């Protein structure tokens, strides 16, 4: 199933599932008992939102060969948190509130949590995810060249678009991940190249942090093609994952 959240013209927000090029209304709890009902409309005519509302987003850094800081004997993942206020959906406009500082996007495979217990086993992790979506770990350079994994760089509003849907049946073992900026591919990698694979990541996380239903884990950004490319005013950035879809957003600089 491809799960979406959508908003109607009257402001009503609902879950739905994608079938071909249209959306059917979902009644009930997508994590539990639910029923698929009537057709709502064509997917291109409905406003898609972030497909879930996580309590937090946990993001991985330095998880592909070719990323600065990568080496083959890393002892544990490097992670940071993005707040739920940073989450937005496909086609949302993203504003860099720090017009004097450069920003960039990062296309990432995102895992959606269903039910993972504390100190989960490998099999509990496999059984405990809901599915996969696409994330963009939007980042702005920190002031005075401080670590760009700090909150100022990662946590502004709308700095974590996700979507367009959650695919509960997606095979993430060897998918192509690409970042496309104004129709130019600027980052590329395959999930099979990741140093830490998602079951290992989630098993480790479960030993020290609570993973709530609908939480998102971003699994890392593939390396640049030809160097880091900053986002300019009105650029369009797409995070694409083979077989999963496209997450597209427009960016503005200093337009609060």
N, C-alpha and C positions, 0 to 999 in steps of 0.2 A: 504494500500500500504506500502511496505517496500522500502524506498528510500535509494539509495547508491550513492556515488561518486566513480568513478573508473578512473584509468589512463591506457592508452594503451601503447604499446611498443614505439610508436612514440612520447610519451609525452603528447598526447591529454588527457585532463581531462573533463569528462562529468558526468551528472547525469544519473541514471538508476533506474529501479525498479526490485525487485527480484520476479521471478515467478518460484516456485519449486526450482530447483538447477541451474537456469541460470538467466542472467541479460538481460533485454530489455532496449534499448536506450530511454532516455526521452528527448524530444525536447520542449523548452519553459521554463517557470518559474514554478518550482515546487510549489511555493506559490500562483500561479495565474493560467494562462492558459498554459496548456501543452498537449502534445500528446505522447503516448507510441508508439514507432516505432519497429524496427526490433530487433531480438535477437542478442546480442553482443557476448556472450560466456558463458561458464560454470563459476559459481561464484568462483570455486576453482582455475580457471586458470587466473583470473583477479586480478590486484592489487587494493584492496579497500583502499580508503583514509578515513579520517574523513568525515562523511556524510554531514556535513555543515561547514561553516566558520563563527563562531560567532564573534561579535565585542567584546564580553567578556563572561566569565563564572562566574556566581554567585553561590557560594557554601555554603551549610548549615553545621553547626557543631552542635554536641550534640542534635541529633534528634531521638535517640532511647534509651529506657530504657537499663541500663547496661553500657552506655557510661559515662566516667569520666565527672563530672560536671552536669549530668542530674538530674533534680528534677521536680516534678509535677506541680509546680506553676511558671514556667518560663513565663515572661511577653511578650517577643518577641523573634524571632529567632536570633541566632548568625550567622552572615554571613561574608564572605570575598570574594575577587575578585581574579580570576586567569586570566591572560591576554590571548589574542588570540594566542600569540606566544607559549603558553604552550600546545596548542591543537595539537594532532596528531591522527593517525588512528590505526586500528587493525594491529597487527603483527609488528608495528614499534618498533625499539630498543630504550629503554629509558636508559639514562646514568645519574648516580649520579655524578655531577661535584664536590661534596665534599666528597672525598673518606674516610675522617676521621670521617664522621658523618653518623649514621645509617639512613636508609630510609625504608618506608613501603608503601603499597598500600591500597586503600580504594574503595571497590566496591559500586557503587551508582546508583540508578534510576535517570535518567536525563530527564528533561522536555525541549522540544524545542519550542521556541516562534515563533508564526506566526504574530499576530497583537493584542497586548494588550495595551489599552490606559492608559493615566495617570488617577489615581484614579479609576481603573476598578472595576466594580461590580463583584460579584461571577460569574454571568452568562457570563459576558464579558470575564472573565478569562477562563471559561470552553470552550467558543467558540473561544478563541484567541490563543490556543496552536496549534502547528502543529502535535506533536506526542511525542513519547518517544524513547530514546536511552539509552545506557549503558555508564557510565563514571567511570573513575578510578582517584580519587583525590590523586595522588602520592604526598608523603610528605617526606621531610628529616628533621631530628632533627635540630633545630636552634643552632647556636653557643652560648656557655656559658649558655645553657639550657634556652634561651629566649623562648617566646611563639612560638610554632610551627605553628601558624596561620599567622605569618609574611611572607613578600614577599620572603625572602631568603629560606623559607621552602617549599613554595607552587608554586612559579612562574618560576622556571627554564624551559628552552625549553623542550618540550615533556612531561611535568609533568601533562598533562590532556588528556590521550587517550580517545576517544569516538568512539562509533560504535557498531557493524559493519554497522548498518543501523538505519534509523528512521522509526518506525512503527506508522503509522497514525491511526491505529485502535486498538491499544493495550489497554487492560483493566488493569490498574495499581493498582486497589483498594486493592488487596490482593496477591501480587506476592512475591515469595521467592527470596531473594537477598543473594548471597554467594560470598565470596572471596576465591579463590582456589590458593594455592601457591605450585607449584611442585606436583600437584595432591592431596594435603591435604587441606581440607576445614578449613579455619582459622577464618572466620567471617560469621555470618549467622543472618538473620532477615527477617521479612515480612514487606511489605510496610504498611500494616494495623496497625502495631505496632508503626509507626512514631508518634511523639508528634504533629508535625506540618505537616498536609497533604498539597500536592502541591497546591490545589486551594487557601488555606488559605495563603500559603507562597507567591504566586504570587500576590494575592490581596494586601497584605501588602507591598510587594516590589513596586508595581505600585504607591504607595502613595509618594515615595521619590526617585525613580530612573527610568530612561527611559529603557524600555525593548524593544530592537530592534529586528526586524525579524532575526531569526536564533540564537539568544542568547540562551545560555544553562543555566539551573538552576539545580544544583546537590542537591538532597534532603536529603543527609545525609548517614553516614556510619554505618552499623550495628555493634553490639559489637563483640569483640574477643571471640574465643573459646579457653580457656586455656592461655590467656595472649597475649600481643603484639608480633608478629613474624616479625623480620626484614628481608628485602630482601638482599640476598647475590649475588655475582657475577654470572651471567648467570642463575639466577633463572627465571622461567616462572610463571607469575602471570595472572590469569584469573578472570575477573569480570563476574559473571553469574547471569542472571535474568530469572526466570521461565517464559517460554512463549515468551520471548523477544530475548534471544540469549546469546552468549558468546563473550566477548572482551578479547583477549589474547595478551600479550606483553612479550618480553624478556628484562631483565634488566642487565646492566653492571655497574661496579663500577669504577669511575675515569679513563675512557678510552677516554677522549676528544682528 
